Amino acid sequence: MQQLDNLDLKFVDSIAAIGEKQWNGLAGTENPFTRYEFLWALEKTGCTTQETGWSPHHVAVFSGLEGDKKRKLIAIMPLYRKTNSYGEYVFDWSWASAYQNYGLDYYPKFVSAIPFTPSHGARIFTDASVSRQDIVQLIYEKLKAKAESISASSWHILFPTEEENKLFEAAGIPARTACQFHWFNRGYISFDDFLATLNSRKRKNIRRERQKVAEQGASFETIAGIDITSKHWDTFYRFYQSTYMMRGMQGYLSQEFFAEIGRHMPEQLFMVAALDGEEMIAAALFFKNSEKIFGRYWGSARDYQFLHFETCYYQGQEYCIQHKLKSFDSGAQGEHKIQRGFEPIITYSNHWIANEGFAQAINNFLDEERAHIEKYKAEASSLLPFKKGN
């Protein structure tokens, strides 16, 4: 194992400074959101900039010092200098408000996360030659010093794996829990096979919803990433923006971003298009890897009853079954997913707060919140539509 005194940690203001080969050499490409192409597309197209409140400030750890011929990149971590709390999905607005009420600045803060993407996964990637706990400790010490130098209030690691959550907690960074709803493919051979595991009332409800969509004249086409055309992207982006405009907002992501990932990582994308005749009336964009799919963005041109459920959930479940994938990560929130077979799971985050007084108050809050999350998960599990024994 490498010794900590032989490691050199750098903060870089663009992932391009690390490069695709080196980044993906450690992060891999299995997780679509942590691969270089996704993060660079966000940066290249202006989605993660100082103007949007997401300034890249990624961590790169090298073995050996500058000029050492054997110098090697041995750890990376996505990191952003944030000047707001938008696009995070682990809510700390009340913490920011409390800081403001005491005349203190909550921003800037540091966030290790995938921008605009509430999907759990690895946040630190290391070479086999180093101890992950040592790397976490090194990053923690360097980040605290960096935070002090720029008057950053805190560091937040959002949606890490359970293993990483424990590593961060062991380093002294308190843990927070939350709940999402994921669907699991238990070897179903068809959608009807899945429905057969549900109680009669819920099974009938789903069939009635699907029938209602069909009666309104909607049909569906699944478009592989390589086959998504510029016309598809144009129409999809209109729909995507419409979901935000209904709430008086603009979507976080640009049309250029979607075009960029369509060019550079099409093998991990597919689009479900809802059609009225030959006209696309709604669409949902999914990501995938070798084990699961991720439902992320959707929008529609017309308000068809149950169209959202069909496009975003039932079509995704059918895709998992057809392609023998294990699970379906449907994103944040959504208690309406429970009756459609999505099960509650615990997600994690870790939070270091520089101000000791606020840190203690927030830690007390996290302890109380954890009990509420466990109770909520148990109550949500009790509402699942499965027959007893399934």
C-alpha positions as CSV (number, residue, x, y, z in Angstrom):
1,M,0.0,0.0,0.0
2,Q,1.1,3.6,-0.8
3,Q,2.2,5.7,2.2
4,L,0.2,8.9,2.7
5,D,3.4,11.0,2.7
6,N,4.2,9.9,-0.8
7,L,0.8,11.1,-2.1
8,D,0.1,14.4,-3.8
9,L,-3.5,15.7,-3.9
10,K,-4.5,18.3,-6.5
11,F,-7.8,20.2,-7.1
12,V,-8.5,20.7,-10.8
13,D,-11.0,23.1,-12.2
14,S,-11.9,21.0,-15.2
15,I,-12.2,17.2,-15.6
16,A,-10.4,17.7,-18.9
17,A,-7.2,18.3,-16.9
18,I,-7.4,14.7,-15.8
19,G,-8.5,13.3,-19.2
20,E,-10.9,10.6,-20.4
21,K,-8.3,7.8,-20.3
22,Q,-7.1,8.5,-16.8
23,W,-10.6,9.2,-15.4
24,N,-12.3,6.2,-16.9
25,G,-9.2,4.1,-16.0
26,L,-10.2,4.5,-12.4
27,A,-13.9,5.2,-12.5
28,G,-14.7,2.7,-15.3
29,T,-17.7,3.1,-17.6
30,E,-20.3,0.8,-15.9
31,N,-22.0,3.6,-14.1
32,P,-23.1,6.0,-16.8
33,F,-23.1,9.0,-14.4
34,T,-19.6,8.8,-13.1
35,R,-17.9,8.1,-16.5
36,Y,-15.9,10.9,-18.0
37,E,-18.2,11.4,-21.0
38,F,-21.2,12.3,-18.8
39,L,-19.3,14.7,-16.5
40,W,-17.4,16.3,-19.3
41,A,-20.7,16.8,-21.3
42,L,-22.1,18.7,-18.3
43,E,-19.1,20.9,-18.2
44,K,-18.5,21.4,-21.9
45,T,-22.1,22.4,-22.5
46,G,-22.3,24.9,-19.7
47,C,-24.4,23.0,-17.2
48,T,-21.7,22.9,-14.5
49,T,-20.2,26.3,-14.4
50,Q,-19.8,29.2,-11.9
51,E,-22.9,30.7,-13.4
52,T,-25.0,27.6,-12.6
53,G,-23.5,27.3,-9.1
54,W,-21.6,24.1,-10.0
55,S,-18.0,25.0,-10.4
56,P,-15.9,21.9,-11.1
57,H,-13.1,21.4,-8.5
58,H,-12.3,17.7,-8.8
59,V,-9.9,15.8,-6.7
60,A,-6.9,14.0,-8.2
61,V,-4.5,12.1,-6.0
62,F,-1.0,11.1,-7.4
63,S,1.6,8.8,-6.1
64,G,4.9,10.6,-6.3
65,L,5.6,14.2,-6.6
66,E,5.8,16.5,-9.6
67,G,8.6,15.5,-11.9
68,D,8.8,11.9,-10.6
69,K,8.9,9.6,-13.6
70,K,6.9,7.0,-11.7
71,R,4.2,9.5,-10.8
72,K,0.8,7.9,-11.2
73,L,-2.9,8.9,-10.8
74,I,-4.2,6.6,-8.0
75,A,-7.5,8.3,-6.9
76,I,-10.1,10.7,-8.2
77,M,-13.3,12.1,-6.8
78,P,-15.9,14.4,-8.4
79,L,-16.1,17.7,-6.5
80,Y,-17.9,21.0,-7.1
81,R,-17.7,24.4,-5.5
82,K,-21.4,25.2,-5.0
83,T,-23.0,28.7,-4.6
84,N,-26.6,27.3,-4.2
85,S,-28.3,24.1,-3.4
86,Y,-30.1,23.4,-6.7
87,G,-29.9,20.1,-8.4
88,E,-28.7,18.1,-5.4
89,Y,-31.8,16.2,-4.1
90,V,-30.4,16.0,-0.6
91,F,-32.0,19.1,0.9
92,D,-30.1,21.5,3.1
93,W,-32.0,24.7,2.4
94,S,-33.0,25.0,6.1
95,W,-29.3,24.7,7.1
96,A,-28.5,27.6,4.7
97,S,-31.4,29.6,6.1
98,A,-30.2,29.1,9.7
99,Y,-26.7,30.3,8.7
100,Q,-28.2,33.4,7.1
101,N,-30.3,34.1,10.2
102,Y,-27.1,34.2,12.3
103,G,-25.3,36.5,9.8
104,L,-23.1,33.7,8.4
105,D,-22.5,32.6,4.9
106,Y,-23.4,29.1,4.0
107,Y,-22.1,29.4,0.4
108,P,-19.7,28.5,-1.0
109,K,-19.8,24.9,0.0
110,F,-18.2,21.8,-1.4
111,V,-20.3,19.0,-2.9
112,S,-19.2,15.5,-4.1
113,A,-22.1,14.4,-6.2
114,I,-23.3,13.8,-9.8
115,P,-24.9,17.1,-10.7
116,F,-28.7,17.0,-11.1
117,T,-28.7,13.2,-10.6
118,P,-30.1,11.6,-7.5
119,S,-28.6,8.2,-8.1
120,H,-26.4,6.4,-5.6
121,G,-23.0,5.0,-6.6
122,A,-19.3,5.3,-5.9
123,R,-17.9,8.7,-5.3
124,I,-14.2,7.9,-4.8
125,F,-12.3,5.8,-7.2
126,T,-8.9,4.3,-6.3
127,D,-6.1,2.2,-7.6
128,A,-5.6,-1.2,-6.0
129,S,-2.3,0.0,-4.6
130,V,-3.9,2.3,-2.0
131,S,-6.1,2.0,1.0
132,R,-9.5,3.6,0.4
133,Q,-9.8,4.6,4.1
134,D,-6.4,6.3,3.8
135,I,-7.5,8.2,0.7
136,V,-10.7,9.3,2.4
137,Q,-8.7,10.6,5.3
138,L,-6.3,12.4,3.0
139,I,-9.1,14.0,1.0
140,Y,-10.9,15.0,4.3
141,E,-7.8,16.7,5.7
142,K,-7.0,18.6,2.4
143,L,-10.6,19.6,1.9
144,K,-10.9,21.1,5.4
145,A,-7.8,23.2,4.7
146,K,-9.2,24.2,1.3
147,A,-12.5,25.1,2.8
148,E,-10.8,27.3,5.4
149,S,-8.8,29.1,2.7
150,I,-11.9,30.1,0.7
151,S,-14.4,30.4,3.6
152,A,-16.5,27.4,2.5
153,S,-19.0,26.3,5.1
154,S,-19.1,22.6,4.5
155,W,-18.5,19.5,2.4
156,H,-21.4,17.2,1.4
157,I,-21.0,13.7,-0.2
158,L,-24.3,12.9,-1.8
159,F,-25.6,9.4,-2.7
160,P,-22.3,7.4,-2.0
161,T,-22.4,3.6,-1.7
162,E,-23.2,2.1,1.7
163,E,-19.5,1.1,1.9
164,E,-18.3,4.6,1.2
165,N,-20.8,6.0,3.6
166,K,-19.2,3.9,6.4
167,L,-15.7,5.0,5.3
168,F,-16.7,8.7,5.5
169,E,-18.4,8.2,8.8
170,A,-15.3,6.4,10.2
171,A,-13.3,9.4,9.1
172,G,-15.5,11.6,11.2
173,I,-18.0,12.9,8.6
174,P,-21.6,12.3,9.9
175,A,-24.0,10.2,7.9
176,R,-27.5,11.1,6.7
177,T,-30.1,8.7,5.4
178,A,-33.0,9.1,3.0
179,C,-35.4,6.8,1.1
180,Q,-35.9,6.1,-2.6
181,F,-38.1,3.6,-4.5
182,H,-36.5,1.0,-6.8
183,W,-38.0,-1.9,-8.7
184,F,-36.4,-5.3,-8.6
185,N,-36.7,-7.9,-11.4
186,R,-37.0,-11.3,-9.6
187,G,-36.6,-13.3,-12.7
188,Y,-39.9,-12.4,-14.3
189,I,-40.4,-13.8,-17.8
190,S,-43.1,-11.2,-18.8
191,F,-44.9,-8.2,-17.4
192,D,-47.9,-10.5,-16.7
193,D,-45.5,-12.7,-14.6
194,F,-44.6,-9.6,-12.5
195,L,-48.3,-8.7,-12.2
196,A,-49.1,-12.2,-10.9
197,T,-47.0,-11.5,-7.8
198,L,-49.3,-8.6,-6.9
199,N,-52.5,-8.7,-5.0
200,S,-55.7,-8.7,-7.0
201,R,-56.7,-5.1,-6.5
202,K,-53.3,-3.6,-7.4
203,R,-53.0,-5.9,-10.4
204,K,-56.3,-4.8,-11.7
205,N,-55.4,-1.1,-11.2
206,I,-52.3,-1.4,-13.2
207,R,-54.0,-3.2,-16.0
208,R,-56.8,-0.6,-16.0
209,E,-54.2,2.2,-16.2
210,R,-52.4,0.6,-19.2
211,Q,-55.7,-0.1,-20.9
212,K,-56.8,3.5,-20.4
213,V,-53.6,4.8,-22.1
214,A,-54.2,2.4,-25.0
215,E,-57.8,3.6,-25.4
216,Q,-56.6,7.2,-25.7
217,G,-54.7,6.1,-28.8
218,A,-51.1,6.0,-27.5
219,S,-48.6,3.5,-28.6
220,F,-44.9,3.1,-27.6
221,E,-41.6,2.8,-29.3
222,T,-38.3,2.0,-27.6
223,I,-35.4,3.7,-29.4
224,A,-31.9,2.5,-28.8
225,G,-29.3,5.3,-28.1
226,I,-27.5,4.8,-31.4
227,D,-30.9,5.3,-33.2
228,I,-31.9,8.5,-31.4
229,T,-31.9,11.1,-34.2
230,S,-31.6,14.9,-33.9
231,K,-35.3,15.1,-34.5
232,H,-36.0,12.8,-31.6
233,W,-33.7,14.9,-29.4
234,D,-35.3,18.2,-30.5
235,T,-38.8,16.9,-29.6
236,F,-37.7,15.3,-26.4
237,Y,-36.0,18.5,-25.2
238,R,-39.2,20.5,-25.8
239,F,-41.0,18.0,-23.6
240,Y,-38.3,18.0,-21.0
241,Q,-38.4,21.8,-20.7
242,S,-42.2,21.8,-20.5
243,T,-42.1,19.8,-17.3
244,Y,-40.1,22.6,-15.7
245,M,-42.1,25.4,-17.3
246,M,-45.3,24.1,-15.7
247,R,-43.6,24.9,-12.3
248,G,-42.3,28.2,-13.5
249,M,-38.7,27.0,-13.9
250,Q,-36.1,26.2,-16.6
251,G,-34.6,22.7,-16.9
252,Y,-31.1,22.3,-15.5
253,L,-29.8,20.7,-18.6
254,S,-29.2,22.2,-22.0
255,Q,-30.2,20.7,-25.4
256,E,-26.5,20.6,-26.2
257,F,-25.9,18.3,-23.2
258,F,-28.3,15.7,-24.5
259,A,-26.8,15.9,-28.0
260,E,-23.4,15.4,-26.4
261,I,-24.2,12.3,-24.5
262,G,-26.1,11.0,-27.5
263,R,-22.9,11.2,-29.5
264,H,-20.4,9.9,-26.9
265,M,-22.3,7.3,-24.8
266,P,-25.2,6.0,-26.9
267,E,-24.7,2.5,-25.7
268,Q,-25.9,3.5,-22.2
269,L,-29.1,5.3,-23.4
270,F,-32.5,4.5,-24.7
271,M,-35.6,6.6,-25.2
272,V,-39.2,5.5,-24.8
273,A,-41.4,7.5,-27.1
274,A,-45.2,7.7,-26.7
275,L,-46.9,8.1,-30.1
276,D,-50.3,9.2,-31.3
277,G,-50.2,7.8,-34.8
278,E,-46.8,8.9,-36.0
279,E,-46.6,12.0,-33.8
280,M,-44.4,11.8,-30.7
281,I,-46.5,13.1,-27.8
282,A,-44.3,12.2,-24.8
283,A,-40.9,10.7,-24.2
284,A,-38.7,9.4,-21.3
285,L,-34.9,9.1,-21.5
286,F,-33.3,6.2,-19.6
287,F,-29.7,5.3,-18.9
288,K,-28.5,1.7,-18.4
289,N,-25.6,-0.5,-17.5
290,S,-25.1,-4.3,-17.5
291,E,-27.4,-4.7,-14.4
292,K,-30.0,-2.0,-14.2
293,I,-31.8,0.9,-15.8
294,F,-32.1,4.5,-14.5
295,G,-35.2,6.5,-15.3
296,R,-34.2,10.2,-15.4
297,Y,-35.9,12.7,-17.7
298,W,-39.4,12.9,-19.2
299,G,-41.9,15.3,-20.7
300,S,-45.1,15.4,-22.7
301,A,-47.0,17.5,-25.1
302,R,-50.5,16.4,-24.0
303,D,-52.1,15.6,-20.8
304,Y,-53.2,11.9,-21.3
305,Q,-54.4,10.2,-18.2
306,F,-51.8,7.7,-16.8
307,L,-49.4,8.5,-19.6
308,H,-46.6,9.3,-17.2
309,F,-46.9,6.0,-15.4
310,E,-46.9,4.0,-18.6
311,T,-44.0,5.9,-20.2
312,C,-41.7,6.2,-17.2
313,Y,-42.5,3.1,-15.2
314,Y,-44.3,0.3,-16.9
315,Q,-42.3,0.6,-20.1
316,G,-39.1,0.6,-18.0
317,Q,-40.2,-2.5,-16.1
318,E,-40.9,-4.3,-19.4
319,Y,-37.5,-3.3,-20.7
320,C,-35.8,-4.8,-17.6
321,I,-37.7,-8.0,-18.0
322,Q,-37.1,-8.3,-21.7
323,H,-33.3,-7.6,-21.3
324,K,-33.0,-9.6,-18.0
325,L,-31.7,-6.6,-16.0
326,K,-31.8,-6.8,-12.3
327,S,-33.3,-3.5,-11.2
328,F,-34.8,-0.1,-12.1
329,D,-33.6,3.1,-10.3
330,S,-36.4,5.5,-10.8
331,G,-34.9,8.5,-9.1
332,A,-35.9,10.7,-6.2
333,Q,-39.2,10.8,-4.3
334,G,-42.5,9.4,-5.6
335,E,-44.7,7.5,-3.1
336,H,-47.0,6.8,-6.0
337,K,-44.4,4.3,-7.1
338,I,-45.1,1.9,-4.2
339,Q,-48.4,0.6,-5.6
340,R,-46.5,-0.1,-8.9
341,G,-44.1,-2.4,-7.2
342,F,-41.2,0.0,-6.4
343,E,-39.7,-0.9,-3.1
344,P,-38.2,1.6,-0.5
345,I,-34.4,1.5,-0.2
346,I,-32.1,3.5,2.1
347,T,-29.8,6.0,0.4
348,Y,-26.9,7.8,2.1
349,S,-25.1,11.1,2.3
350,N,-22.3,12.5,4.5
351,H,-21.9,16.1,5.8
352,W,-19.0,17.9,7.3
353,I,-19.8,21.3,8.7
354,A,-17.0,23.7,9.6
355,N,-18.8,25.7,12.2
356,E,-18.7,23.6,15.4
357,G,-21.9,25.0,16.8
358,F,-23.9,24.4,13.7
359,A,-22.2,21.0,13.2
360,Q,-23.4,19.8,16.6
361,A,-27.0,21.1,16.0
362,I,-27.0,19.4,12.5
363,N,-25.6,16.2,13.9
364,N,-28.4,16.1,16.5
365,F,-30.9,16.7,13.7
366,L,-29.5,13.8,11.7
367,D,-29.8,11.5,14.6
368,E,-33.5,12.3,15.0
369,E,-34.1,12.2,11.3
370,R,-32.6,8.7,11.0
371,A,-35.3,7.3,13.2
372,H,-38.0,8.9,11.1
373,I,-36.5,7.6,7.9
374,E,-36.4,4.0,9.2
375,K,-40.1,4.4,10.3
376,Y,-41.0,5.8,6.9
377,K,-39.3,2.9,5.1
378,A,-41.1,0.4,7.3
379,E,-44.5,2.1,6.6
380,A,-43.8,2.3,2.9
381,S,-42.8,-1.4,2.9
382,S,-46.1,-2.3,4.5
383,L,-48.0,-0.7,1.6
384,L,-46.2,-2.7,-1.1
385,P,-48.7,-4.4,-3.4
386,F,-47.2,-7.9,-3.4
387,K,-49.1,-11.0,-2.3
388,K,-47.9,-12.4,1.0
389,G,-45.0,-14.7,0.4
390,N,-43.7,-12.7,-2.6
